[in-house]
Amino acid sequence: MLDRIRASIPALPPAEQRVARLVLSDPRSFSSLPVTELAERAHVSKPTVVRFCRSVGYDGLADFKLKLAGTVNEGVPFVHRAVDEDDKAGDIVVKVIDNAVSAFLKYRNDAASHAFERAIAALAQAGREGKRIEFYGVGNSGIVAQDAQHKFFRLGVYATAVSDGHVQVMSATMLQPGDCAVIISNSGRSRDLLDVADIARRKGATSIVVTASDSPLAQQTTASQQILLAADHPEDHDRYSPMVSRLLHLVIIDILTTAVALRLGPELRPMLQEIKRNLRAKRYATPGA
């Protein structure tokens, strides 16, 4: 909820922005103070406080404060930051989806387009020149790496996903200038992936790192051939299983896949059409059967 409010600030009128900043500065107090004191603290009228609550998608101040009180709790550690022990199924549906949507909106506003431009250019060039594109990840990030490989190899490029630490080291050691190493990590603290990033840098390959901006892995991306696609999210990787972070990583892969497909040009499309046609022939049930 707080992430969604933060993301919505640029679209709000100036007076409602002051209310939003008051919420973000002290959400616990906002959820308990009367409307008169909230209006005084934000230097707005009482109707403006109510309008703000409706602008960000709630029925009014009472509904907003009720939801806010639940949001500022720490959630259930190791399960999900947005849910409480006594939540019903309907509450869990709303909270988990709202949590993901707010993270997407925040990422849309914060994403560095120049970093994406560099990553897309490097991947497209590697694809055109027949160079290697290696996706590295462990655990949940290894699953994202497999998804990336599944999407990219359909573009007719040399793409593989590696999740075993020993194989990652061997693979990175064989990288050459012009190759791309896409390193995906939720925490940015995996020893295996830090080693891979260092080896890829020394081999002269382009490293595209998808991780949190304040992580050790992100802080390693200082060379000219290293590109950071920061994926910041509200989950504490020590307390919660990766949910929003995994979704953000999958979205980043979708962005890269779509952009690289466009860069590779119209000649790619007949092959994609043929793949679809051949896959259709593998179906056992036809529509309407």
C-alpha positions as CSV (number, residue, x, y, z in Angstrom):
1,M,0.0,0.0,0.0
2,L,2.8,2.4,0.9
3,D,4.6,1.5,-2.3
4,R,1.5,2.3,-4.3
5,I,1.0,5.6,-2.6
6,R,4.7,6.5,-3.3
7,A,4.3,5.6,-6.9
8,S,1.1,7.7,-7.3
9,I,2.5,10.9,-5.9
10,P,3.4,12.5,-9.3
11,A,-0.2,12.1,-10.5
12,L,-1.8,13.8,-7.5
13,P,-2.7,17.5,-7.1
14,P,-0.2,19.4,-4.9
15,A,-2.4,19.5,-1.8
16,E,-3.0,15.7,-2.0
17,Q,0.7,15.2,-2.5
18,R,1.2,16.8,1.0
19,V,-1.2,14.3,2.4
20,A,0.6,11.4,0.7
21,R,4.0,12.5,2.1
22,L,2.4,12.7,5.6
23,V,1.3,9.1,5.2
24,L,4.7,8.0,4.1
25,S,6.5,9.9,6.8
26,D,4.6,8.3,9.7
27,P,2.0,5.7,8.6
28,R,1.3,4.4,12.1
29,S,0.3,7.8,13.3
30,F,-1.8,8.5,10.2
31,S,-3.8,5.4,10.8
32,S,-4.8,6.5,14.3
33,L,-5.1,10.4,14.2
34,P,-8.4,12.2,13.7
35,V,-9.0,13.9,10.4
36,T,-8.7,17.4,11.9
37,E,-5.1,16.8,13.1
38,L,-4.2,15.1,9.9
39,A,-5.4,18.1,7.9
40,E,-3.4,20.4,10.2
41,R,-0.2,18.4,9.9
42,A,-0.5,18.3,6.1
43,H,-1.6,22.0,5.9
44,V,-4.7,21.1,3.9
45,S,-8.4,21.1,4.4
46,K,-10.3,18.1,5.9
47,P,-12.1,17.4,2.5
48,T,-8.6,17.2,0.9
49,V,-7.6,14.4,3.2
50,V,-10.7,12.4,2.2
51,R,-10.2,13.2,-1.5
52,F,-6.6,11.9,-1.3
53,C,-7.9,8.6,0.2
54,R,-10.3,8.2,-2.8
55,S,-7.7,9.3,-5.3
56,V,-5.5,6.3,-4.3
57,G,-8.3,3.8,-4.6
58,Y,-10.1,3.7,-1.2
59,D,-13.7,4.4,-0.2
60,G,-12.8,7.2,2.1
61,L,-10.7,8.0,5.2
62,A,-12.1,5.2,7.4
63,D,-11.5,2.6,4.7
64,F,-8.0,4.0,4.0
65,K,-7.0,4.0,7.7
66,L,-8.3,0.5,8.3
67,K,-6.2,-0.8,5.3
68,L,-3.2,1.3,6.3
69,A,-3.2,-0.1,9.9
70,G,-3.0,-3.6,8.4
71,T,-0.2,-2.6,6.0
72,V,2.2,-1.2,8.5
73,N,2.3,-4.5,10.4
74,E,5.3,-6.6,9.5
75,G,3.3,-9.4,8.0
76,V,4.1,-13.0,8.5
77,P,7.9,-13.6,8.3
78,F,9.1,-16.2,5.8
79,V,5.6,-16.3,4.3
80,H,4.6,-12.9,2.9
81,R,5.2,-9.3,4.1
82,A,1.7,-8.1,3.2
83,V,-0.5,-10.8,5.0
84,D,-1.5,-11.4,8.6
85,E,-2.1,-14.7,10.4
86,D,-5.9,-14.3,10.5
87,D,-6.4,-13.1,6.9
88,K,-9.2,-14.8,5.0
89,A,-8.8,-16.0,1.4
90,G,-10.3,-12.9,0.0
91,D,-7.9,-10.7,2.0
92,I,-4.9,-12.7,0.8
93,V,-6.0,-12.4,-2.8
94,V,-6.3,-8.6,-2.5
95,K,-3.1,-8.1,-0.5
96,V,-0.8,-10.3,-2.6
97,I,-2.0,-8.8,-5.9
98,D,-1.9,-5.2,-4.5
99,N,1.7,-5.9,-3.3
100,A,2.8,-7.0,-6.7
101,V,1.0,-4.2,-8.6
102,S,2.5,-1.5,-6.4
103,A,5.9,-2.9,-6.9
104,F,5.4,-2.9,-10.7
105,L,4.2,0.7,-10.7
106,K,7.2,1.8,-8.6
107,Y,9.5,-0.1,-10.9
108,R,7.9,1.5,-14.0
109,N,8.6,4.9,-12.5
110,D,12.1,4.1,-11.3
111,A,13.5,1.9,-14.2
112,A,16.6,3.4,-15.8
113,S,15.9,3.5,-19.5
114,H,19.6,4.2,-20.4
115,A,20.7,1.0,-18.7
116,F,18.0,-1.0,-20.6
117,E,19.2,0.6,-23.8
118,R,22.7,-0.5,-23.2
119,A,21.6,-4.1,-22.3
120,I,19.3,-4.4,-25.3
121,A,22.0,-3.2,-27.7
122,A,24.6,-5.6,-26.2
123,L,22.2,-8.6,-26.4
124,A,21.0,-7.7,-29.9
125,Q,24.6,-7.4,-31.2
126,A,25.5,-10.7,-29.6
127,G,22.5,-12.4,-31.3
128,R,23.4,-10.9,-34.7
129,E,27.0,-12.0,-34.4
130,G,26.3,-15.5,-33.2
131,K,27.9,-14.8,-29.8
132,R,26.9,-16.6,-26.6
133,I,24.2,-15.3,-24.2
134,E,24.5,-17.0,-20.9
135,F,21.9,-16.7,-18.1
136,Y,23.1,-17.3,-14.6
137,G,21.0,-17.7,-11.5
138,V,20.7,-20.0,-8.4
139,G,17.5,-21.1,-6.5
140,N,14.5,-19.0,-7.6
141,S,16.7,-16.9,-9.8
142,G,17.8,-20.1,-11.5
143,I,14.2,-20.6,-12.5
144,V,14.1,-17.0,-13.9
145,A,17.3,-17.8,-15.9
146,Q,15.6,-20.9,-17.4
147,D,12.6,-18.7,-18.4
148,A,15.0,-16.3,-20.0
149,Q,16.8,-19.0,-22.0
150,H,13.4,-20.4,-23.1
151,K,12.4,-17.0,-24.5
152,F,15.7,-16.1,-26.0
153,F,16.5,-19.3,-27.9
154,R,13.3,-18.8,-29.9
155,L,14.9,-15.7,-31.3
156,G,17.5,-17.9,-33.1
157,V,20.3,-16.8,-30.8
158,Y,22.8,-19.0,-28.9
159,A,21.3,-18.8,-25.3
160,T,21.7,-21.1,-22.4
161,A,20.7,-21.1,-18.7
162,V,23.1,-22.3,-16.0
163,S,22.2,-22.8,-12.3
164,D,24.8,-25.2,-11.0
165,G,27.7,-23.3,-9.3
166,H,30.5,-25.4,-10.8
167,V,29.1,-25.3,-14.3
168,Q,28.6,-21.6,-14.0
169,V,32.3,-21.1,-13.3
170,M,33.3,-23.3,-16.2
171,S,30.8,-21.5,-18.5
172,A,32.0,-18.1,-17.5
173,T,35.6,-19.1,-18.0
174,M,34.8,-19.8,-21.6
175,L,33.2,-16.4,-22.3
176,Q,34.9,-14.1,-24.8
177,P,34.5,-10.4,-25.8
178,G,31.1,-9.9,-27.4
179,D,29.5,-12.6,-25.4
180,C,26.8,-11.6,-22.8
181,A,26.5,-12.9,-19.3
182,V,23.1,-12.1,-17.7
183,I,23.4,-12.6,-14.0
184,I,20.1,-12.7,-12.0
185,S,20.0,-12.6,-8.2
186,N,17.4,-11.6,-5.7
187,S,19.8,-10.9,-2.8
188,G,22.9,-10.1,-4.8
189,R,24.9,-11.9,-2.2
190,S,25.4,-15.4,-3.7
191,R,29.1,-16.3,-3.7
192,D,28.7,-18.3,-6.9
193,L,27.2,-15.4,-8.8
194,L,29.8,-12.9,-7.4
195,D,32.5,-15.3,-8.7
196,V,30.7,-15.5,-12.1
197,A,30.5,-11.7,-12.4
198,D,34.2,-11.4,-11.6
199,I,35.2,-14.1,-14.2
200,A,33.0,-12.6,-16.9
201,R,34.5,-9.2,-16.3
202,R,38.1,-10.6,-16.6
203,K,37.2,-12.4,-19.8
204,G,36.0,-9.2,-21.5
205,A,32.3,-10.3,-21.8
206,T,29.4,-7.9,-21.3
207,S,27.8,-8.5,-17.9
208,I,24.1,-7.6,-17.5
209,V,23.3,-7.8,-13.8
210,V,19.7,-8.0,-12.5
211,T,19.6,-7.4,-8.8
212,A,18.9,-5.0,-6.0
213,S,20.8,-1.7,-6.4
214,D,22.4,-1.8,-2.9
215,S,23.6,-5.4,-3.1
216,P,27.3,-6.5,-3.3
217,L,26.7,-7.8,-6.8
218,A,25.3,-4.4,-7.9
219,Q,28.3,-2.7,-6.4
220,Q,30.6,-4.9,-8.5
221,T,29.2,-3.5,-11.7
222,T,31.6,-0.6,-12.2
223,A,33.5,-1.5,-15.4
224,S,32.3,-0.2,-18.8
225,Q,31.3,-3.7,-19.9
226,Q,29.0,-4.2,-16.9
227,I,25.4,-3.0,-16.9
228,L,23.1,-2.9,-13.8
229,L,19.4,-3.4,-14.3
230,A,18.4,-2.6,-10.7
231,A,15.4,-4.4,-9.4
232,D,14.6,-2.9,-6.1
233,H,11.6,-4.3,-4.2
234,P,10.1,-4.2,-0.6
235,E,10.9,-7.8,0.3
236,D,13.6,-8.5,2.9
237,H,15.4,-11.5,1.4
238,D,16.3,-12.7,4.9
239,R,12.6,-12.8,6.1
240,Y,10.4,-13.5,3.1
241,S,10.4,-15.9,0.2
242,P,11.0,-14.2,-3.1
243,M,7.7,-13.4,-4.7
244,V,7.7,-9.7,-5.9
245,S,11.4,-9.9,-6.7
246,R,10.8,-13.0,-8.9
247,L,7.9,-11.2,-10.7
248,L,10.1,-8.1,-11.3
249,H,12.9,-10.3,-12.7
250,L,10.5,-12.0,-15.1
251,V,9.1,-8.7,-16.3
252,I,12.7,-7.5,-16.9
253,I,13.4,-10.6,-19.0
254,D,10.2,-9.9,-21.0
255,I,11.3,-6.4,-21.6
256,L,14.7,-7.5,-22.9
257,T,13.2,-10.3,-25.0
258,T,10.7,-8.0,-26.7
259,A,13.2,-5.3,-27.4
260,V,15.8,-7.7,-28.7
261,A,13.2,-9.3,-31.0
262,L,12.4,-5.9,-32.4
263,R,16.1,-5.1,-32.9
264,L,16.8,-8.4,-34.7
265,G,14.3,-7.2,-37.4
266,P,11.4,-8.4,-39.5
267,E,13.3,-11.4,-40.8
268,L,12.9,-13.1,-37.4
269,R,9.1,-13.1,-37.6
270,P,8.6,-15.9,-40.2
271,M,10.7,-18.2,-38.0
272,L,8.5,-17.3,-34.9
273,Q,5.4,-17.9,-37.0
274,E,6.8,-21.3,-38.1
275,I,7.6,-22.3,-34.5
276,K,4.0,-21.4,-33.5
277,R,2.7,-23.5,-36.4
278,N,4.8,-26.5,-35.5
279,L,3.8,-26.2,-31.8
280,R,0.1,-26.1,-32.8
281,A,0.6,-29.5,-34.5
282,K,1.7,-31.0,-31.2
283,R,-1.6,-30.2,-29.5
284,Y,-3.9,-33.2,-28.9
285,A,-7.1,-31.3,-28.4
286,T,-8.4,-28.8,-31.0
287,P,-10.5,-25.7,-30.0
288,G,-14.2,-26.6,-29.7
289,A,-13.5,-30.3,-29.4
